[in-house]
Amino acid sequence: MAERVLPEGDDHQVIHLGGESAVIVPLDEYRNLRKEAIQTERRRDRGETIRMTAEEFVEASNLPDGVREELLAEIADRRAARGEAGS
């Protein structure tokens, strides 16, 4: 596959099903991700505020990879200019 689908260093296996890409993850990892997603959805349903860093927000977005990378770089640059440590 010519196109890199996962971030550099991510060793998950990518497969293709019905024209869609999918990532194979260990069951424990899937369970943890699913549990976290359900908890987040429940907090949203209750109207709770979900706190996250700017980096977490960008990573959680559905933006194209290139746009996410640019935003993360800009956040890092701004933090560095203010003398803040990254999260």
N, C-alpha and C positions, 0 to 999 in steps of 0.2 A: 504494500500500500504506500503510495507516494506521499499522501497527506498525513501529517502528524495530528492525531486526534486528541491525545492526552498530553498534559504538561511534561516537559523534560524531566526525566528521572522517575516518572510514574511507571511502575512495572505491571500494571493490570493488563490483562489480555482483552483486546477489542475483537468482537465478532460482528458479523452483519446478518441481520434477520429481516427478511421482507423489505429490503431497501433502507432499513434503519441500522444505525450503529448501536452496539450494546457493549457494556463492559462487564467482564466476569469478575466478581468479587467473592471472597470467602464468605460463608454463611454468617459467621459471627460479625463480620464487618457490615454485611447487609442488614442484619438484625439491629445493630447499633444505629446505622443510618436511618432505618425505618422508624425505630423508637424515637429518635431525635426529631424526625419529620412529623410524626404524630403529635408529640408534645408541643412542637412549635405551632402546628395547626390548631391545637386546642387552646393555646394561649391567644392566638389571633381571634378564634371564635369567641373567647371571653372578653375580647377587647383589650387584652394586656399589651403593654408596650414591650416590644422585643428590642433589646439593646444589642448593638453590634458595632464593631469598629468600621471605619470607612473601608478598610481592606476586606473585611468579612462581607460587607454589603456588596462590594464590587464582585467578589468571588461568587456570591450567591445569585448574582444577576444572570440573566439570559443573554447578556451582551456577547457579541462575537469575540473570539479569543484575542485578536489584535487590539480591539477597543479596550478589553479588560486589562491587557498588559500595559497599554498606554496610560490608563487611569491609575493603575497601581504604581507605575513609575512616577507619575505626577504627584501622587500622594506622598511617596517616599521622598521626592525632591522637596516638597513643601515642608515635610517634617524635618528634613535635614537643614533647610534654610532657617527654621525656627529653633534648631538645636534639640529637637525632640528625638528620643529613641523610637525605633520602629516597634510595632506590636508583635 
